[in-house]
Amino acid sequence: MGLIGALPARFRRERVLIVGCGDVGQRVVRELGHGRRLQLLALTSTPERRPGLRQRGVRPLLGNLDDPKSLARLAGVATRVLHLAPPPSQDLADWRRDPRTRALLRALALRTHPATLVYGSTSGVYGDRQGQWVGEHATVSPQTPRAWRRVDAEQQVHWFGRRHGVRTTVLRIPGIYAPDREGGTPRDRLLRGTPVLRPEDDVYTNHIHADDLARACARALWMARPQRNLHVSDDSDLRMGDYFDLAADLYGLPRPPRIARDAASAELPLMLLSFMSESRRLRNDRIKHELRLRLRYPTVSEGLRGLGHPPAEKP
């Protein structure tokens, strides 16, 4: 019997830890549950979530990213880690740093390191590119506190990989949607009649269906190249107003009113205004070539209709 065969069963299979097991994380659980012999673990700060996680075949680990001492149990526990937890949104002494990612990486460094670490970031790290196409090689240019914190997290993840020989991947993610995701469609906004910018002021926006994002996360854990950044975005080429017009037509609702940018500052909340001040289009060649991902929902039109194409390939 070889060395691998002589090991206890718990050491013979992969152990995947999901940090931030919300809607997308649970979709990743479903994706990983097909055909792989592995153990799924999830960090949760809410004891009440443990029974639900167990029902999904996930072993819950109680801990809080805002309490570094509670993360000691993560040391050496996983062979692969998917980090989907966002940075804190406020009450930071240094608003450009993500203390949660730093705390997680310190815990993962204590014992045997994972083989791969995948981090879910945001396309907001690029700031405004005035509608230009952006590849993963582009220099980041964060323009909001939350984008600065994401840049810090990305840098810390790749530094961890270089120092400890861990294959790290950063997934830069745009707007996530899905008909079965809470807040995952523009229907509520259309029903409120929230305006969009007139065509001459409008910005390009990028999207990914939550199921395609989950598939990309699962593939990146095994297939991504070392210290790599990837755009997880679909093939849509739409301005924000056109996206809402498309959704309105699909739902049989009135199209949203169009307003000038100057008027928007008086009518719309600051968070929404920040999205309307950044325009870019993401190239997605790497997820197709390196992860060999065939998008199930190549455009938002297919995604909002639920007209997915079953993938022909196996991860």
C-alpha positions as CSV (number, residue, x, y, z in Angstrom):
1,M,0.0,0.0,0.0
2,G,1.4,3.4,-1.0
3,L,1.8,6.4,1.3
4,I,-1.5,8.0,0.2
5,G,-3.4,4.8,0.7
6,A,-2.0,4.4,4.2
7,L,-3.2,7.8,5.3
8,P,-6.4,8.2,7.3
9,A,-9.5,9.0,5.1
10,R,-9.7,12.6,6.4
11,F,-6.2,13.2,4.9
12,R,-6.9,11.5,1.5
13,R,-9.6,14.0,0.3
14,E,-9.6,17.6,-0.4
15,R,-11.0,20.0,2.2
16,V,-12.5,23.2,0.8
17,L,-13.1,26.1,3.1
18,I,-15.6,28.8,2.1
19,V,-15.3,32.1,3.9
20,G,-18.4,34.1,3.3
21,C,-20.9,31.4,2.5
22,G,-23.8,33.6,1.4
23,D,-25.8,33.3,-1.8
24,V,-22.8,32.8,-4.1
25,G,-21.0,30.6,-1.6
26,Q,-24.0,28.3,-1.3
27,R,-24.1,28.1,-5.1
28,V,-20.5,27.1,-5.0
29,V,-21.4,24.4,-2.6
30,R,-23.9,23.0,-5.0
31,E,-21.4,23.2,-7.8
32,L,-18.7,21.4,-5.8
33,G,-21.1,18.7,-4.7
34,H,-21.2,17.1,-8.1
35,G,-18.7,14.3,-8.6
36,R,-15.8,15.3,-6.4
37,R,-14.7,13.5,-3.3
38,L,-14.1,16.4,-0.9
39,Q,-15.1,17.8,2.4
40,L,-16.8,21.2,2.4
41,L,-16.3,23.6,5.3
42,A,-17.7,27.1,5.9
43,L,-16.7,29.8,8.3
44,T,-19.8,31.4,10.0
45,S,-20.1,33.9,12.8
46,T,-23.8,33.0,13.4
47,P,-24.4,29.8,15.4
48,E,-28.0,29.7,14.1
49,R,-26.7,29.0,10.6
50,R,-24.9,25.8,11.5
51,P,-27.9,23.4,11.1
52,G,-28.6,24.8,7.6
53,L,-25.1,24.4,6.6
54,R,-25.0,20.8,7.8
55,Q,-28.1,20.1,5.8
56,R,-26.2,21.2,2.7
57,G,-23.4,18.9,3.5
58,V,-21.1,21.6,4.8
59,R,-19.2,21.4,8.1
60,P,-19.6,24.8,9.9
61,L,-16.7,26.4,11.7
62,L,-17.7,29.1,14.1
63,G,-15.5,32.2,13.9
64,N,-15.6,35.9,13.1
65,L,-13.3,37.8,10.8
66,D,-13.7,40.8,13.1
67,D,-12.3,38.7,16.0
68,P,-8.9,37.4,14.9
69,K,-8.5,35.1,18.0
70,S,-11.6,33.2,16.9
71,L,-9.9,32.2,13.6
72,A,-7.2,30.0,15.1
73,R,-9.2,26.9,14.3
74,L,-8.7,27.6,10.5
75,A,-5.0,26.9,10.7
76,G,-4.2,23.9,8.5
77,V,-7.9,22.9,8.2
78,A,-8.3,23.3,4.4
79,T,-6.4,22.3,1.3
80,R,-8.2,25.0,-0.8
81,V,-9.8,28.2,0.4
82,L,-12.5,30.4,-1.3
83,H,-12.6,33.9,0.3
84,L,-15.9,35.7,-0.5
85,A,-16.3,37.8,2.6
86,P,-16.4,41.6,1.9
87,P,-14.3,44.1,3.8
88,P,-16.0,46.0,6.6
89,S,-17.9,49.0,5.4
90,Q,-17.3,51.5,8.2
91,D,-15.6,52.2,11.6
92,L,-12.1,51.7,10.2
93,A,-9.1,53.4,11.7
94,D,-7.4,53.1,8.3
95,W,-10.1,53.1,5.6
96,R,-7.7,51.9,2.9
97,R,-7.1,48.5,4.6
98,D,-9.1,45.4,4.9
99,P,-8.5,44.0,8.4
100,R,-10.7,40.9,7.8
101,T,-8.5,39.6,5.0
102,R,-5.4,40.3,7.0
103,A,-6.8,38.4,9.9
104,L,-7.8,35.4,7.7
105,L,-4.4,35.2,6.1
106,R,-2.6,35.3,9.5
107,A,-4.7,32.3,10.6
108,L,-4.0,30.4,7.4
109,A,-0.3,31.0,7.7
110,L,0.0,29.3,11.2
111,R,0.2,25.7,10.0
112,T,0.1,23.8,6.7
113,H,-0.8,26.2,4.0
114,P,-3.6,25.6,1.5
115,A,-2.6,24.7,-2.1
116,T,-4.9,27.4,-3.5
117,L,-6.6,30.5,-2.3
118,V,-9.2,32.3,-4.4
119,Y,-10.4,35.7,-3.4
120,G,-13.6,37.4,-4.7
121,S,-12.9,41.0,-5.3
122,T,-14.7,43.7,-7.4
123,S,-14.3,45.4,-10.7
124,G,-14.6,48.7,-8.8
125,V,-10.8,48.5,-8.3
126,Y,-10.4,50.0,-11.8
127,G,-12.4,53.2,-11.1
128,D,-13.7,55.2,-14.1
129,R,-12.3,54.2,-17.5
130,Q,-14.7,56.3,-19.5
131,G,-16.2,53.3,-21.2
132,Q,-12.9,51.8,-22.4
133,W,-12.3,48.1,-22.5
134,V,-10.2,46.9,-19.6
135,G,-8.1,43.8,-19.4
136,E,-6.7,42.1,-16.2
137,H,-3.3,43.6,-16.8
138,A,-4.6,47.2,-16.4
139,T,-3.4,49.2,-13.4
140,V,-6.0,49.6,-10.6
141,S,-7.3,53.1,-9.9
142,P,-9.7,52.9,-6.9
143,Q,-11.9,55.9,-6.4
144,T,-14.0,54.9,-3.4
145,P,-13.1,53.7,0.2
146,R,-14.6,50.3,-0.5
147,A,-12.5,49.9,-3.7
148,W,-9.4,50.9,-1.8
149,R,-10.1,48.2,0.8
150,R,-10.5,45.6,-2.1
151,V,-7.2,46.6,-3.5
152,D,-5.6,46.1,-0.2
153,A,-7.2,42.7,0.1
154,E,-6.0,41.7,-3.4
155,Q,-2.4,42.8,-2.6
156,Q,-2.4,40.9,0.7
157,V,-3.7,37.7,-1.0
158,H,-1.1,37.7,-3.7
159,W,1.6,38.6,-1.1
160,F,0.5,35.6,0.9
161,G,0.8,33.4,-2.2
162,R,4.3,34.5,-3.0
163,R,5.6,34.2,0.5
164,H,4.1,30.8,1.2
165,G,4.1,29.2,-2.2
166,V,0.3,29.2,-2.4
167,R,-1.4,29.5,-5.8
168,T,-3.6,32.6,-5.4
169,T,-6.3,33.9,-7.6
170,V,-8.2,37.2,-7.5
171,L,-11.6,37.2,-9.2
172,R,-12.7,40.7,-10.1
173,I,-16.5,40.6,-10.1
174,P,-19.0,43.1,-11.5
175,G,-22.7,43.3,-10.8
176,I,-24.1,39.9,-9.7
177,Y,-27.7,39.0,-10.7
178,A,-30.0,36.0,-10.8
179,P,-33.8,35.7,-10.9
180,D,-33.7,33.5,-7.7
181,R,-31.2,35.8,-5.9
182,E,-32.6,38.2,-3.3
183,G,-32.3,41.6,-4.9
184,G,-30.8,39.9,-7.9
185,T,-33.0,41.5,-10.6
186,P,-33.7,45.1,-11.4
187,R,-37.5,44.5,-11.0
188,D,-37.8,46.3,-7.6
189,R,-35.9,49.3,-8.9
190,L,-38.1,49.5,-12.0
191,L,-41.2,49.3,-9.8
192,R,-39.9,52.3,-7.8
193,G,-39.4,54.2,-11.0
194,T,-35.8,55.1,-10.2
195,P,-34.4,57.1,-13.1
196,V,-31.3,56.3,-15.1
197,L,-29.0,58.6,-17.0
198,R,-29.8,60.0,-20.4
199,P,-27.8,58.3,-23.3
200,E,-25.2,61.1,-23.6
201,D,-24.4,60.8,-19.9
202,D,-24.8,57.1,-19.4
203,V,-22.1,54.6,-18.3
204,Y,-21.2,51.1,-19.4
205,T,-21.9,48.5,-16.8
206,N,-20.9,44.8,-16.4
207,H,-22.7,41.8,-15.1
208,I,-22.4,38.1,-14.2
209,H,-25.1,35.6,-13.4
210,A,-24.7,34.2,-9.9
211,D,-24.6,30.6,-11.2
212,D,-21.8,31.4,-13.7
213,L,-19.9,33.2,-10.9
214,A,-20.2,30.1,-8.7
215,R,-18.9,27.9,-11.5
216,A,-15.9,30.3,-12.0
217,C,-15.1,30.1,-8.3
218,A,-15.2,26.3,-8.3
219,R,-13.0,26.1,-11.4
220,A,-10.5,28.7,-10.1
221,L,-9.8,26.5,-7.0
222,W,-8.3,23.8,-9.2
223,M,-7.5,25.4,-12.6
224,A,-6.4,29.0,-12.2
225,R,-2.7,29.9,-12.8
226,P,-0.6,31.2,-9.9
227,Q,-0.9,34.8,-8.8
228,R,-3.5,35.6,-11.4
229,N,-6.3,38.2,-11.7
230,L,-9.4,37.2,-13.6
231,H,-12.6,39.1,-14.7
232,V,-15.7,37.1,-14.0
233,S,-18.0,39.0,-16.4
234,D,-20.4,37.9,-19.1
235,D,-20.4,38.9,-22.8
236,S,-22.9,41.8,-22.5
237,D,-21.9,45.2,-23.9
238,L,-24.5,47.5,-22.4
239,R,-24.9,50.9,-20.9
240,M,-26.7,51.0,-17.6
241,G,-29.8,52.6,-19.0
242,D,-30.0,50.1,-21.8
243,Y,-29.8,47.3,-19.2
244,F,-32.8,48.6,-17.3
245,D,-34.7,49.2,-20.6
246,L,-34.1,45.6,-21.5
247,A,-35.3,44.4,-18.1
248,A,-38.4,46.6,-18.3
249,D,-39.3,45.1,-21.6
250,L,-38.8,41.6,-20.4
251,Y,-41.0,42.2,-17.3
252,G,-43.6,44.2,-19.1
253,L,-42.9,47.3,-17.0
254,P,-42.5,50.9,-18.0
255,R,-39.0,51.9,-19.0
256,P,-37.3,54.1,-16.3
257,P,-37.2,57.8,-16.8
258,R,-34.0,59.3,-18.2
259,I,-32.3,62.3,-16.5
260,A,-29.2,64.4,-16.9
261,R,-26.2,63.7,-14.7
262,D,-26.6,67.1,-13.1
263,A,-30.1,66.3,-12.0
264,A,-29.1,62.8,-10.8
265,S,-27.1,64.2,-7.9
266,A,-30.2,65.8,-6.4
267,E,-32.5,62.7,-7.0
268,L,-30.4,59.6,-6.3
269,P,-28.6,58.2,-3.3
270,L,-24.8,58.5,-3.0
271,M,-24.2,54.8,-3.4
272,L,-26.1,54.7,-6.7
273,L,-24.4,57.9,-7.8
274,S,-21.0,56.3,-7.3
275,F,-21.9,53.4,-9.7
276,M,-23.1,56.0,-12.2
277,S,-19.8,57.8,-12.1
278,E,-17.7,54.8,-13.3
279,S,-17.8,53.5,-16.8
280,R,-15.8,50.5,-18.1
281,R,-16.1,47.3,-20.1
282,L,-14.4,44.2,-18.8
283,R,-12.6,41.7,-21.1
284,N,-13.4,38.1,-20.1
285,D,-11.0,36.1,-22.2
286,R,-9.1,34.6,-19.3
287,I,-12.0,32.8,-17.7
288,K,-12.8,31.3,-21.1
289,H,-9.3,30.2,-22.0
290,E,-7.7,29.6,-18.6
291,L,-10.6,28.2,-16.7
292,R,-12.2,26.8,-19.9
293,L,-15.5,28.2,-18.7
294,R,-18.4,28.2,-21.1
295,L,-20.9,30.8,-19.8
296,R,-24.3,29.3,-19.1
297,Y,-25.8,32.8,-19.4
298,P,-23.6,34.7,-21.9
299,T,-25.8,37.9,-21.8
300,V,-28.1,39.5,-19.3
301,S,-31.0,38.9,-21.7
302,E,-30.6,35.1,-21.4
303,G,-29.9,35.4,-17.7
304,L,-33.0,37.4,-16.8
305,R,-35.1,35.1,-18.9
306,G,-33.5,32.0,-17.3
307,L,-32.5,30.7,-20.8
308,G,-29.3,29.1,-19.7
309,H,-27.1,26.9,-21.9
310,P,-26.0,23.7,-20.1
311,P,-22.2,23.6,-20.2
312,A,-20.8,21.0,-22.6
313,E,-17.5,20.5,-20.6
314,K,-16.6,19.1,-17.2
315,P,-14.4,21.1,-14.8
